[in-house]
Amino acid sequence: MRRAWLTGTTVLVAAGVLTGCSPAQLSLVAAYNGDDGKPWIMLAPCGRNDITSVRVSSRPTGPDRSPHAPGAGQESGWRSGFDPGIGGGSLPLFEPPASWSAEPDGEQRILPGHQYIAEFYSPEDGAYYGQVYFTAEDLAGLEPGEVWADDRAMTRKEFREHRAEQC
């Protein structure tokens, strides 16, 4: 009986430690087509929380992700960190402000056959990542005024409501 109790307690403690160590991943970024025809992202942290890093990256899609697959080895994106943090806002996907001193990774354009992730990190309110996954096809399918977030198209109003639910 004592062995079962110790095993059960150990499992519960381990589960608590493992789940407590990783920041939450919330759908607080939207991707959309700007009026200028370029892809844009909207960073929407909870409340007035600060963002301390932003990253855009890509990976080839499809069943063959080997190093010799079409598109393998191609990268597209950038990353940047902030101290002190910044607030939310919108920006062209591949044109972070010069003041961010972003580090580019590969080509600064949407690559065919790639899935993108745009994410930010906020150390506030228990720490969390805001993120969105999307492809060129997802953006091409958007109607005017729509954004891509939480793996689907939605209006900007729906995104604001979704953000409120996430926070």
C-alpha positions in Angstrom: 0.0 0.0 0.0 2.8 2.4 0.9 4.5 1.7 -2.4 1.3 2.5 -4.4 0.9 5.7 -2.4 4.5 6.8 -3.1 4.2 5.9 -6.7 1.0 7.9 -7.1 2.4 10.8 -5.2 5.6 10.8 -7.3 3.5 10.8 -10.5 1.3 13.7 -9.4 4.4 15.7 -8.3 6.2 15.0 -11.6 3.1 15.9 -13.6 2.7 19.2 -11.7 6.4 20.1 -12.2 6.3 19.2 -15.9 3.1 21.2 -16.6 4.2 24.1 -14.4 7.5 24.6 -16.2 6.3 25.5 -19.7 4.7 28.8 -20.5 1.2 28.6 -21.9 0.9 28.8 -25.7 -2.0 31.1 -26.6 -3.5 32.1 -29.9 -2.7 35.8 -29.5 -1.2 36.5 -32.9 -3.1 37.0 -36.2 -1.7 36.9 -39.7 -3.4 38.8 -42.5 -3.0 40.5 -45.9 -2.2 44.2 -45.6 -3.6 47.0 -47.8 -0.1 47.1 -49.4 -0.5 43.5 -50.5 2.2 42.2 -48.1 1.6 39.7 -45.3 1.2 41.3 -41.9 1.0 40.1 -38.3 -0.9 41.5 -35.3 0.7 40.9 -31.9 -2.0 41.1 -29.2 -0.7 40.4 -25.7 -3.1 40.2 -22.7 -4.0 43.5 -21.2 -1.0 45.9 -21.2 1.5 43.1 -20.9 5.0 43.6 -22.3 6.5 41.5 -25.1 10.2 40.7 -24.6 10.8 38.7 -27.8 9.3 38.1 -31.3 10.1 35.3 -33.7 9.0 34.5 -37.3 10.1 31.2 -38.7 9.2 28.6 -41.3 9.5 24.9 -42.0 8.7 22.8 -45.1 5.3 21.1 -45.1 4.3 17.8 -46.6 5.0 14.2 -45.8 8.7 14.3 -46.8 10.6 16.5 -44.3 14.0 14.9 -45.0 17.0 17.1 -45.7 16.7 16.3 -49.4 12.9 17.1 -49.7 11.9 20.1 -51.9 12.2 23.2 -49.8 14.4 21.6 -47.2 17.2 23.8 -46.1 15.3 27.0 -47.1 14.5 29.3 -44.2 12.5 32.4 -43.9 12.0 34.6 -40.9 13.7 36.7 -38.1 13.9 37.0 -34.4 14.3 39.9 -32.0 14.4 40.5 -28.2 13.6 43.6 -26.1 14.6 45.1 -22.8 12.5 46.7 -21.6 9.6 45.0 -23.3 7.2 46.5 -25.9 3.5 46.5 -26.3 1.4 44.9 -29.0 0.7 46.1 -32.5 0.8 45.3 -36.2 3.7 45.1 -38.6 4.6 43.7 -42.0 5.6 40.0 -41.6 9.2 40.5 -43.0 9.7 44.2 -42.0 10.3 44.5 -38.3 11.1 48.0 -37.2 14.8 48.9 -37.5 14.8 49.8 -33.8 14.1 46.1 -33.0 17.6 45.1 -34.3 16.0 41.9 -35.7 18.2 39.0 -36.8 17.1 37.7 -40.2 17.0 34.0 -41.0 17.1 33.2 -44.7 14.9 34.8 -47.3 12.5 37.5 -46.2 9.5 36.4 -48.1 6.8 33.8 -48.0 8.2 30.5 -49.4 5.9 28.1 -51.1 5.4 24.8 -49.4 6.3 26.2 -45.9 4.3 26.6 -42.7 5.0 29.8 -40.7 4.9 30.5 -37.0 4.8 34.0 -35.7 5.1 34.2 -32.0 5.9 36.5 -29.1 6.9 35.9 -25.5 5.5 37.8 -22.5 7.0 37.1 -19.0 3.9 38.7 -17.3 0.8 37.0 -15.9 2.5 33.7 -15.4 4.5 33.9 -18.7 3.0 32.9 -22.0 3.7 32.7 -25.7 1.3 34.3 -28.2 1.4 32.5 -31.6 -0.1 31.7 -34.9 0.7 29.0 -37.5 -0.2 29.7 -41.2 0.7 29.0 -44.8 0.7 31.1 -48.0 -2.5 29.2 -48.8 -4.2 30.3 -45.5 -3.5 33.9 -46.3 -4.6 33.6 -49.9 -7.9 32.3 -48.8 -8.7 35.3 -46.6 -11.5 37.7 -47.5 -10.9 41.4 -47.1 -11.0 42.3 -43.4 -10.3 38.8 -42.2 -7.3 37.5 -40.2 -5.9 34.0 -39.7 -5.7 33.0 -36.1 -6.3 29.8 -34.1 -6.1 27.7 -37.3 -9.0 29.5 -39.0 -10.1 32.6 -40.7 -12.0 35.1 -38.6 -13.0 38.8 -38.7 -10.9 41.3 -36.7 -13.8 41.6 -34.2 -13.9 37.8 -33.8 -10.1 37.9 -33.2 -10.6 40.6 -30.4 -13.3 38.4 -28.8 -11.0 35.3 -29.2 -8.1 37.3 -27.5 -10.4 38.2 -24.6 -11.3 34.5 -24.1 -7.6 33.5 -24.3 -6.6 36.1 -21.7 
